[in-house]
């Protein structure tokens, strides 16, 4: 909050590189397990997916073989990745909110909260839709409801994320203009 975009100044380059490497490695390796398990399923029904994109749950609904191993894998990986990410984000926001509450002026607190609001809305939308879409049994799957959740995830996330990006771009431009003075 106090020094946005100053990660390099706050952490060593080695620490930043480690975090980036870990994020990219998990993001690249994690899908291989689910792809391997889904590719072993047999599909005897229609091969037409009534969805906005080729998502996991509609694929499982089309399968005529047992999807237990895929569902178990989704729950295990989802619990590990989603819960840990959510916990880390929640802890970060606890520190951010406690720092904001220590700001003396109400104008400063309001400005800090408004800076965080679009990111917080984006985070809530992301975790809410991920949990509603993937962290439940396929027996409770509803094509219509899940299409709406997917639309929320696809459309609203980037819109809210765009607000965050706009704030970052404004900050960068102001910093560059300040340095050019």
C-alpha positions in Angstrom: 0.0 0.0 0.0 2.7 2.4 1.0 5.1 1.6 -1.9 3.2 -0.1 -4.7 5.3 -1.8 -7.4 8.5 -1.7 -5.3 8.9 -5.4 -5.0 12.5 -5.4 -6.0 13.3 -2.7 -3.3 11.5 -4.8 -0.6 12.8 -8.2 -1.6 16.0 -9.5 -3.0 16.2 -10.4 -6.7 16.7 -14.0 -5.8 13.5 -14.0 -3.7 11.5 -12.4 -6.5 13.0 -14.8 -9.1 12.1 -17.8 -6.8 8.5 -16.6 -6.5 8.1 -16.0 -10.2 9.7 -19.4 -11.0 7.4 -21.2 -8.5 4.3 -19.6 -9.9 5.1 -20.4 -13.5 6.2 -24.0 -12.6 3.0 -24.8 -10.7 0.9 -23.1 -13.4 2.6 -25.1 -16.2 2.9 -28.5 -14.4 -0.5 -28.7 -12.7 -2.7 -29.1 -15.8 -0.7 -32.2 -16.9 -2.3 -34.5 -14.3 -5.9 -33.5 -15.2 -5.2 -33.8 -18.9 -3.8 -37.2 -18.5 -6.8 -38.4 -16.4 -9.4 -36.9 -18.7 -7.7 -38.3 -21.8 -8.2 -41.8 -20.4 -12.0 -41.4 -20.1 -14.3 -42.8 -22.8 -17.0 -40.7 -24.3 -20.0 -42.6 -25.7 -22.5 -39.8 -25.8 -22.6 -36.7 -28.0 -19.2 -35.0 -28.4 -20.9 -31.6 -28.4 -20.2 -29.5 -25.3 -23.0 -27.2 -24.4 -20.8 -24.6 -22.8 -18.9 -21.4 -23.5 -15.6 -23.2 -23.5 -14.2 -26.7 -23.1 -14.4 -26.9 -19.3 -13.7 -29.9 -17.0 -17.2 -30.5 -15.6 -19.1 -30.6 -18.9 -16.4 -33.0 -20.2 -17.0 -35.2 -17.1 -20.8 -35.2 -17.8 -20.2 -36.4 -21.3 -18.1 -39.4 -20.2 -19.7 -42.8 -19.9 -16.8 -44.2 -17.8 -16.2 -43.6 -14.1 -15.0 -40.1 -13.4 -14.1 -40.8 -9.7 -10.3 -40.5 -10.2 -10.6 -37.2 -12.1 -13.0 -35.8 -9.5 -10.7 -36.9 -6.7 -7.7 -35.3 -8.4 -9.7 -32.1 -8.9 -10.6 -32.0 -5.2 -7.1 -32.8 -4.0 -5.3 -30.3 -6.3 -8.1 -27.8 -5.9 -7.9 -27.9 -2.2 -4.1 -27.6 -2.1 -3.8 -24.9 -4.7 -7.0 -22.9 -4.2 -7.1 -23.1 -0.4 -3.4 -22.2 0.0 -3.7 -19.3 -2.5 -6.9 -18.1 -0.8 -5.2 -18.3 2.6 -2.2 -16.4 1.4 -4.4 -13.7 -0.1 -6.5 -13.5 3.0 -3.4 -13.1 5.2 -2.1 -10.4 2.9 -5.4 -8.5 3.1 -5.4 -8.8 6.9 -2.1 -7.0 6.9 -3.2 -4.5 4.3 -6.4 -3.6 6.2 -4.5 -3.3 9.5 -2.1 -1.0 7.8 -4.9 1.1 6.4 -6.7 1.3 9.8 -3.5 2.8 11.2 -3.6 5.7 8.8 -4.6 8.8 10.8 -6.6 10.8 8.3 -10.0 9.6 7.1 -9.2 10.9 3.6 -6.1 8.7 3.5 -8.0 5.7 4.7 -10.7 6.2 2.1 -8.1 6.6 -0.7 -6.3 3.4 0.5 -9.5 1.4 0.7 -10.6 2.6 -2.8 -7.3 1.6 -4.2 -7.8 -1.9 -2.8 -11.6 -2.2 -3.7 -11.3 -3.2 -7.4 -8.6 -5.7 -6.6 -10.6 -7.1 -3.7 -13.7 -7.4 -6.0 -11.6 -9.2 -8.6 -10.2 -11.6 -5.9 -13.7 -12.4 -4.5 -15.1 -13.0 -8.0 -12.2 -15.3 -8.8 -12.2 -17.4 -5.7 -16.0 -17.4 -5.5 -16.5 -18.7 -9.1 -13.6 -21.2 -8.8 -15.1 -22.7 -5.6 -18.6 -22.8 -7.0 -17.5 -24.4 -10.3 -14.8 -26.9 -9.3 -15.0 -27.7 -5.6 -18.2 -29.7 -5.6 -19.3 -33.1 -6.9 -20.4 -33.4 -10.5 -23.8 -34.9 -9.3 -24.7 -31.3 -8.3 -23.7 -30.0 -11.7 -26.3 -27.7 -13.4 -25.4 -26.8 -17.0 -27.4 -23.5 -16.9 -26.1 -22.3 -13.5 -22.5 -23.2 -14.3 -22.7 -21.4 -17.6 -23.6 -18.3 -15.7 -20.7 -18.8 -13.2 -18.3 -19.4 -16.1 -19.5 -16.2 -17.8 -19.0 -14.3 -14.5 -15.5 -15.8 -14.3 -14.7 -15.1 -18.0 -16.2 -11.6 -18.3 -16.3 -10.0 -14.9 -12.7 -10.9 -13.9 -11.0 -9.1 -16.7 -13.3 -6.1 -16.3 -12.5 -5.8 -12.6 -8.8 -6.6 -13.3 -8.8 -3.9 -15.9 -9.6 -1.4 -13.2 -6.6 -2.6 -11.3 -4.4 -2.4 -14.4 -5.7 1.1 -15.0 -4.7 2.2 -11.5 -1.2 0.7 -12.0 -0.8 2.4 -15.4 -1.9 5.7 -13.8 0.7 5.2 -11.0 3.5 4.4 -13.5 2.7 7.4 -15.6 2.6 9.7 -12.6 5.9 8.2 -11.4 7.5 8.7 -14.9 6.2 12.3 -15.1 7.5 13.0 -11.6 11.0 11.8 -12.5 11.0 13.8 -15.8 10.4 17.1 -13.9 
